Amino acid sequence: MVQLPDRFTLPEGLIPSTTPDPPAIPRDAATVMLVRGPGEPEVFLQRRVDAMPFAGGMTVFPGGGVDPRDADTSVAWTGHEPAWWAERLGCGEDLARALVCAAVRETFEESGVLLAGPDSETLVADTAPYAQARHALVSREFSLAGFLAENGLVLRADLLRPWANWVTPIEEPRRYDTRFFVAALPDGQRADDVTSEAVEAYWSTPRTALRDWDEGRCGLLPPTWVTLTELSRCSTVAEILATERTMGKVVPKIVRNEDAARLLLPTDPGYEEAQ
Protein backbone atom coordinates (compact mmCIF):
# COMPACT_ATOMS: atom_id res chain seq x y z
CA MET A 1 0.00 0.00 0.00
CA VAL A 2 1.07 3.56 -0.70
CA GLN A 3 2.29 5.30 2.46
CA LEU A 4 1.18 8.80 3.37
CA PRO A 5 4.03 11.33 3.51
CA ASP A 6 5.15 12.48 6.96
CA ARG A 7 3.88 15.99 6.18
CA PHE A 8 0.34 14.69 5.64
CA THR A 9 -1.57 16.05 8.62
CA LEU A 10 -5.30 16.32 9.15
CA PRO A 11 -6.82 19.81 8.92
CA GLU A 12 -7.55 21.60 12.20
CA GLY A 13 -11.12 20.95 13.27
CA LEU A 14 -11.68 18.04 10.90
CA ILE A 15 -11.13 15.41 13.60
CA PRO A 16 -13.29 15.50 16.74
CA SER A 17 -11.48 15.94 20.03
CA THR A 18 -13.19 12.92 21.59
CA THR A 19 -14.10 9.46 20.31
CA PRO A 20 -17.79 8.44 20.44
CA ASP A 21 -18.45 5.63 22.89
CA PRO A 22 -19.41 3.32 21.39
CA PRO A 23 -17.98 4.25 17.96
CA ALA A 24 -20.48 4.95 15.19
CA ILE A 25 -21.37 2.02 12.97
CA PRO A 26 -20.01 2.69 9.45
CA ARG A 27 -22.61 3.27 6.73
CA ASP A 28 -22.05 1.47 3.44
CA ALA A 29 -21.07 3.84 0.63
CA ALA A 30 -19.68 3.84 -2.90
CA THR A 31 -17.42 6.28 -4.72
CA VAL A 32 -16.31 6.26 -8.35
CA MET A 33 -13.14 7.54 -9.96
CA LEU A 34 -14.17 8.60 -13.45
CA VAL A 35 -11.14 8.60 -15.74
CA ARG A 36 -10.63 9.70 -19.32
CA GLY A 37 -7.93 9.77 -21.99
CA PRO A 38 -6.23 9.72 -24.41
CA GLY A 39 -2.75 10.42 -23.20
CA GLU A 40 -2.04 10.77 -19.51
CA PRO A 41 -5.26 9.83 -17.71
CA GLU A 42 -7.38 12.50 -16.09
CA VAL A 43 -9.74 11.93 -13.16
CA PHE A 44 -12.92 13.83 -12.30
CA LEU A 45 -12.78 15.71 -8.98
CA GLN A 46 -15.17 17.82 -6.93
CA ARG A 47 -14.53 20.26 -4.10
CA ARG A 48 -17.21 19.79 -1.49
CA VAL A 49 -19.19 22.65 0.00
CA ASP A 50 -17.48 23.89 3.17
CA ALA A 51 -20.64 23.46 5.22
CA MET A 52 -21.02 19.76 4.42
CA PRO A 53 -21.11 17.75 7.67
CA PHE A 54 -18.58 15.24 6.34
CA ALA A 55 -15.36 16.24 4.54
CA GLY A 56 -16.50 19.84 4.03
CA GLY A 57 -14.16 21.73 1.70
CA MET A 58 -12.25 18.62 0.70
CA THR A 59 -11.57 17.61 -2.90
CA VAL A 60 -13.10 14.19 -3.55
CA PHE A 61 -14.45 11.78 -6.16
CA PRO A 62 -18.24 11.53 -6.77
CA GLY A 63 -19.97 9.17 -4.38
CA GLY A 64 -22.27 8.74 -1.41
CA GLY A 65 -24.13 6.41 0.87
CA VAL A 66 -26.11 3.35 -0.18
CA ASP A 67 -29.86 3.90 -0.36
CA PRO A 68 -32.00 0.93 0.78
CA ARG A 69 -33.63 0.90 -2.68
CA ASP A 70 -30.24 0.31 -4.30
CA ALA A 71 -30.69 -3.35 -3.32
CA ASP A 72 -33.80 -3.67 -5.52
CA THR A 73 -33.41 -6.96 -7.41
CA SER A 74 -35.56 -5.66 -10.27
CA VAL A 75 -32.73 -3.42 -11.52
CA ALA A 76 -31.99 -4.37 -15.13
CA TRP A 77 -28.33 -5.43 -15.07
CA THR A 78 -25.64 -6.50 -17.48
CA GLY A 79 -22.06 -7.48 -16.69
CA HIS A 80 -20.67 -9.50 -13.81
CA GLU A 81 -23.42 -10.83 -11.57
CA PRO A 82 -23.74 -9.85 -7.87
CA ALA A 83 -21.99 -13.08 -6.83
CA TRP A 84 -18.84 -11.97 -8.70
CA TRP A 85 -19.01 -8.54 -7.09
CA ALA A 86 -19.63 -10.05 -3.66
CA GLU A 87 -16.37 -11.99 -3.89
CA ARG A 88 -14.42 -8.89 -4.98
CA LEU A 89 -16.04 -6.51 -2.52
CA GLY A 90 -15.89 -8.89 0.44
CA CYS A 91 -19.58 -8.86 1.30
CA GLY A 92 -22.86 -10.66 0.65
CA GLU A 93 -24.58 -10.62 -2.72
CA ASP A 94 -27.38 -8.29 -1.59
CA LEU A 95 -24.92 -5.68 -0.39
CA ALA A 96 -22.75 -6.15 -3.48
CA ARG A 97 -25.75 -5.43 -5.70
CA ALA A 98 -26.60 -2.36 -3.64
CA LEU A 99 -23.02 -1.04 -3.78
CA VAL A 100 -22.82 -1.34 -7.56
CA CYS A 101 -26.21 0.33 -7.95
CA ALA A 102 -25.19 3.09 -5.53
CA ALA A 103 -21.99 3.65 -7.52
CA VAL A 104 -23.97 4.11 -10.75
CA ARG A 105 -26.69 6.22 -9.10
CA GLU A 106 -24.32 8.53 -7.21
CA THR A 107 -22.15 9.04 -10.29
CA PHE A 108 -25.20 10.11 -12.27
CA GLU A 109 -26.56 12.33 -9.50
CA GLU A 110 -23.28 14.12 -8.79
CA SER A 111 -21.66 14.32 -12.22
CA GLY A 112 -24.36 13.62 -14.82
CA VAL A 113 -22.45 10.60 -16.13
CA LEU A 114 -24.73 7.60 -16.62
CA LEU A 115 -23.24 4.09 -16.76
CA ALA A 116 -26.28 2.58 -18.46
CA GLY A 117 -27.62 1.93 -21.93
CA PRO A 118 -30.42 0.32 -23.91
CA ASP A 119 -28.64 -3.04 -23.87
CA SER A 120 -25.38 -4.77 -23.01
CA GLU A 121 -23.64 -3.47 -26.12
CA THR A 122 -24.61 0.21 -26.16
CA LEU A 123 -24.44 3.22 -23.86
CA VAL A 124 -26.35 6.43 -23.42
CA ALA A 125 -24.42 9.04 -25.41
CA ASP A 126 -26.30 12.13 -24.22
CA THR A 127 -27.73 12.34 -20.69
CA ALA A 128 -29.46 15.71 -21.19
CA PRO A 129 -32.89 14.11 -21.78
CA TYR A 130 -32.66 12.60 -18.28
CA ALA A 131 -32.06 15.89 -16.44
CA GLN A 132 -35.43 15.86 -14.67
CA ALA A 133 -35.01 12.22 -13.69
CA ARG A 134 -31.59 13.09 -12.28
CA HIS A 135 -33.15 15.69 -9.97
CA ALA A 136 -35.82 13.19 -8.94
CA LEU A 137 -33.12 10.67 -8.03
CA VAL A 138 -31.34 13.26 -5.90
CA SER A 139 -34.57 14.10 -4.04
CA ARG A 140 -35.34 10.37 -3.65
CA GLU A 141 -38.62 10.76 -5.55
CA PHE A 142 -37.31 8.15 -7.97
CA SER A 143 -35.37 4.93 -7.36
CA LEU A 144 -32.62 3.79 -9.68
CA ALA A 145 -34.68 0.71 -10.58
CA GLY A 146 -37.68 2.87 -11.44
CA PHE A 147 -35.61 5.29 -13.49
CA LEU A 148 -33.97 2.55 -15.55
CA ALA A 149 -37.24 0.70 -16.12
CA GLU A 150 -39.14 3.80 -17.19
CA ASN A 151 -36.48 4.69 -19.74
CA GLY A 152 -35.76 1.19 -21.05
CA LEU A 153 -32.18 1.17 -19.77
CA VAL A 154 -29.95 -1.46 -18.20
CA LEU A 155 -27.20 -0.85 -15.66
CA ARG A 156 -23.77 -1.51 -17.22
CA ALA A 157 -21.93 -3.19 -14.34
CA ASP A 158 -19.29 -4.28 -16.85
CA LEU A 159 -18.03 -0.67 -17.01
CA LEU A 160 -17.03 -0.61 -13.33
CA ARG A 161 -13.88 -2.04 -11.77
CA PRO A 162 -13.34 -2.56 -8.02
CA TRP A 163 -10.43 -0.56 -6.60
CA ALA A 164 -10.31 -0.23 -2.79
CA ASN A 165 -12.25 -0.36 0.48
CA TRP A 166 -11.72 2.37 3.08
CA VAL A 167 -13.43 2.68 6.46
CA THR A 168 -13.63 5.99 8.35
CA PRO A 169 -11.61 6.04 11.61
CA ILE A 170 -13.53 5.42 14.84
CA GLU A 171 -13.07 9.03 16.02
CA GLU A 172 -15.57 10.28 13.43
CA PRO A 173 -19.23 10.58 14.45
CA ARG A 174 -20.09 9.96 10.77
CA ARG A 175 -18.41 6.82 9.51
CA TYR A 176 -18.51 5.14 6.11
CA ASP A 177 -17.47 1.74 4.82
CA THR A 178 -16.71 2.91 1.29
CA ARG A 179 -15.95 0.79 -1.74
CA PHE A 180 -13.99 2.65 -4.41
CA PHE A 181 -14.69 1.86 -8.06
CA VAL A 182 -13.12 3.11 -11.28
CA ALA A 183 -14.83 3.65 -14.65
CA ALA A 184 -13.94 5.29 -17.94
CA LEU A 185 -16.01 8.26 -19.08
CA PRO A 186 -18.43 6.92 -21.74
CA ASP A 187 -17.94 8.26 -25.26
CA GLY A 188 -20.16 11.27 -25.94
CA GLN A 189 -20.94 11.96 -22.30
CA ARG A 190 -19.58 14.82 -20.19
CA ALA A 191 -19.20 15.28 -16.46
CA ASP A 192 -20.65 18.50 -15.08
CA ASP A 193 -20.84 20.54 -11.88
CA VAL A 194 -24.63 20.44 -11.46
CA THR A 195 -24.71 19.31 -7.85
CA SER A 196 -25.50 21.14 -4.63
CA GLU A 197 -22.77 19.22 -2.78
CA ALA A 198 -19.79 20.77 -4.58
CA VAL A 199 -18.63 24.31 -5.29
CA GLU A 200 -16.48 23.28 -8.23
CA ALA A 201 -15.84 20.23 -10.39
CA TYR A 202 -13.04 19.64 -12.85
CA TRP A 203 -10.80 17.15 -14.62
CA SER A 204 -7.19 16.82 -13.54
CA THR A 205 -4.37 14.40 -13.99
CA PRO A 206 -3.62 12.63 -10.71
CA ARG A 207 -0.14 14.14 -10.73
CA THR A 208 -1.53 17.66 -11.01
CA ALA A 209 -4.07 17.05 -8.24
CA LEU A 210 -1.32 15.78 -5.95
CA ARG A 211 0.81 18.81 -6.77
CA ASP A 212 -2.16 21.09 -6.01
CA TRP A 213 -2.43 19.43 -2.60
CA ASP A 214 1.31 19.70 -1.98
CA GLU A 215 1.20 23.42 -2.77
CA GLY A 216 -1.89 24.07 -0.67
CA ARG A 217 -4.41 24.64 -3.46
CA CYS A 218 -6.73 21.81 -2.42
CA GLY A 219 -7.43 19.59 0.56
CA LEU A 220 -7.36 15.81 0.23
CA LEU A 221 -8.48 13.11 2.63
CA PRO A 222 -6.04 10.21 3.00
CA PRO A 223 -8.05 7.76 0.82
CA THR A 224 -8.17 10.34 -1.98
CA TRP A 225 -4.44 11.08 -1.71
CA VAL A 226 -3.55 7.38 -1.75
CA THR A 227 -5.89 6.62 -4.65
CA LEU A 228 -4.59 9.54 -6.73
CA THR A 229 -1.05 8.29 -6.10
CA GLU A 230 -2.04 4.81 -7.27
CA LEU A 231 -3.73 6.20 -10.39
CA SER A 232 -0.69 8.37 -11.17
CA ARG A 233 1.38 5.22 -11.67
CA CYS A 234 -0.74 4.19 -14.66
CA SER A 235 0.07 5.72 -18.03
CA THR A 236 -3.24 5.04 -19.80
CA VAL A 237 -6.92 4.58 -19.01
CA ALA A 238 -6.66 1.02 -20.34
CA GLU A 239 -3.90 0.29 -17.83
CA ILE A 240 -6.06 1.62 -14.99
CA LEU A 241 -9.01 -0.54 -16.01
CA ALA A 242 -6.82 -3.62 -16.36
CA THR A 243 -5.28 -3.27 -12.89
CA GLU A 244 -6.09 -6.20 -10.60
CA ARG A 245 -6.83 -5.02 -7.09
CA THR A 246 -7.11 -6.66 -3.66
CA MET A 247 -10.03 -5.24 -1.69
CA GLY A 248 -9.05 -5.65 1.96
CA LYS A 249 -10.60 -3.13 4.35
CA VAL A 250 -8.32 -0.22 5.17
CA VAL A 251 -9.15 1.22 8.60
CA PRO A 252 -6.80 4.12 9.41
CA LYS A 253 -5.92 5.03 12.97
CA ILE A 254 -5.52 8.60 14.14
CA VAL A 255 -2.47 9.52 16.21
CA ARG A 256 -2.05 12.92 17.81
CA ASN A 257 1.02 14.79 18.90
CA GLU A 258 1.63 18.35 20.05
CA ASP A 259 1.60 19.76 16.53
CA ALA A 260 -1.09 17.91 14.57
CA ALA A 261 -3.10 14.76 13.99
CA ARG A 262 -1.90 12.15 11.51
CA LEU A 263 -3.28 8.91 10.14
CA LEU A 264 -1.56 5.57 10.36
CA LEU A 265 -2.36 3.00 7.67
CA PRO A 266 -2.18 -0.78 8.23
CA THR A 267 1.25 -0.98 6.56
CA ASP A 268 2.74 1.88 8.63
CA PRO A 269 5.15 1.19 11.50
CA GLY A 270 3.32 1.45 14.81
CA TYR A 271 -0.14 0.79 13.41
CA GLU A 272 -0.77 -2.33 15.50
CA GLU A 273 0.36 -0.61 18.68
CA ALA A 274 -1.65 2.59 18.13
CA GLN A 275 -4.74 2.95 20.32
N, C-alpha and C positions, 0 to 999 in steps of 0.2 A: 504494500500500500504506500501511496505517496505520503511523505511526512510534511506536516505544516512547518513553515520556517519559524525560527525562534522569535522573530519579530511579530508573528501573528498573535495579536492580543484581541480580546473581545471588547467591543465599544463600551464606554462607560454608560451604565444604566441599562444595558441590554440584558444582563444577567441579574436575577433577583438576589437580594442579600441573604435570604434564607431559603431552605429547601422545604417544599411542602411535605407534610407528614400525615398520611402516606404520600409518596410521589404520585403525580397524575398518571392515569393510564393512557398510553399513547393512542392517538386516533390514527387509523389507517389513512394513508394519503398516497397520491401519485404525482410525479412531476416529469416533464418531458423536455429533453434537450432537442430542439429543432435545429437541424444542421443543413447547410446548403453549400454547393460548390458552383462552378468548377474552381480549380486552384486550391489554395489553402482554405480549409473549411472555415465557415463562419457559423456562429451559434446565436440563436435569438435570446435576448436578455430583456428584462424589465426591472425598472427601479420602483420598488413598492412605495406607496404613500406613507409618509412619515407617521401618520396617526394610526396605521394598522397595528392591531394588538400583538401580532407576531411578526418579527423581522421587519418592523417599520423602517423605511429608508434604505433597506438593503437591496442590492442588485441580485436578481434570482432568475430561475427558469420558470416558465408557466407551470402551474400545478395547483393542487388543492386537495381537500379532504374527500374521502369516499362518501357518496350519498347512498343511503339504503337502497334506493331504486337502481343503483348501478349493478346490483346483483340480479336484476330481472333476467330470467332465462329465456325470455322471448326476444331478446336482442338478436337481430340478424347478424351473423358472424361469419367471417371467412379468414382462413389462416390457421395457425396452430390452435388446437382445442384447449379448453381450460385445464385439462390434465397436464398438458405440456407446460403451460404457464405455471401451474401449481408447483411442479418440480423445480422450475427455475427460480420462482419467487419464494420458495420455502414456506408454503402455506397450503390450505385446503383449496379445493377446486372452486367453491363458492366465492371465497375471498379473491382468488386469482381472477375469476371472471369480473368481479366488481372492480378490481384494481385496473385491469385493462380498459374497462368501460370508463372508469374515472379518468384515466390518462387521456382517452380520446375526447371525452366531454370537456374536461378542463382546458385542454389545448384549444378546442374550438371556442369556448367561452372567453378565454383570456387573450387569444391571438387571432381568432378568425380562421385558423387552419383546421380543415376537416379531413380526418383520416378515414374517409368512407367513400363509397361509390355505388353505382347501380348494380355491380356484380364483382366477382373476384378478380376480374381482369382490368377493370376501369376505375377511375377516380373522378371525383368532382373536380372540375377545372376552375370553376368560378363560384365562390361561396356567397356572393352578394345576394342572390335570391333567397338565402336562408337567414338574412339579417334579423328579421322579426323573430324567427324561431330561436336564434342565438340569444336574444334578450329574454325570451320565455324560459330558456334553459337556465340562465343566470338567476332569474327570479323564482325558479323551481315550479313554474306553472306547467312546465313540460318535462317529461323524463327523456333520457336518451333513447330508450326503447320506443317511446311514442313518436319522437321526432324522426327516427330512422324509418319506422313503419309508415308514417304519414307521407314521407317523401320517397318511398321505394328505394331506400339505401341500405347497404350492409356495412357493418364495421369491418375495416381492413386491419385485423390484428397482425397480418403478415408484414405490415409496414413498421411495426414496433420491434425494438430489441431491448432486452433487459440489461441494465447497467450496474446498479448498486442499490443498497438498502441501508439507509441511515435512520437512526432513532435519536430523537431529541434528548439531551441530558436530563437527569432527574431533577435538576434545580428549576427547570422551567415549569410554570403552572400550566402552560399549553404545550403538550407534547405530541409528536407525530412519528409514526412508524412509516417512513416514506420510501416507496420503491421508485427508483430513477429509471426512466426509459430514454431511448434515443430513437429519433425518426428523421428521415430526410424530408425536406419541404417538398410537397407534391408539385409537379410541373403545372404551371399556370396559376397556382395559388400564391397569395402574399400574406405575410403576417403583419398585423396592424397594432395600433395602440388604443383600440376602442375597448377599454376596460376601466372601471372605476377603481381598481386596486393598484394601478401603477400611474406614475406621473410621466414616465417616458418609457419607450420601448425601441430597441434598435438591434441591428445585426453587428457582430464584432467577431474577429478571430479570437480564439481563446488566448493567444499570446497578447493581443492588444488589451483584452479585458484584464488579464493578470497584471499587465504594466499599469493600467489605469488604477488598479487597487494599490499597487506598490507606490504609486505617486500620489495617492490620496484622492483620486477623482471618483472613486466609487467604494462602497462597502460590500464585502463579501462574507457570507457565513462559511464556516469551515467546509461543509459538504460541497458548496459551490466552488470554492477555491480548489479543492482536491479534484473535483470533476473537470474543471477547466484545465487543470494541469494534465490530467489524463488525456483529455481531448487534444491538447496541444501537441501530443506526441504522435498523432496520426496526421499523415500528409494529405489524405483525400477523404471525402465522404464515404467512399466505398470501403476504405480501410476501417473507418469508425464502425460501420454497419457490420463488418465481418469480424470484429473483435469479440472473442469468446470471454465472457465474464463469469466470475464466481460471486454469488449473491449472499455472502454471509452478512449478518447484521452488524453494523458498525455503531457502537454506543459510546460516544466520547465521554470523557470525564473532565470536569472542570477543576482546575487547581488555581488557587489564589496565592499571590505573594503581595509584598508591600506596594508594588507598582501597578500591577494589572492582573486580570484573569486570563488564563490560557486554557486551551483544550488539549488533553492527551488522547491520542488514538490508540487502538489496541496494539499496534506495532511499536509504539513509543516506549522507551525505557521508563520504568516507574509506573506504567499503567496499572499493572496488577496490584501494586501496593497503594495506589491512590484511593482515598476514601470518597 
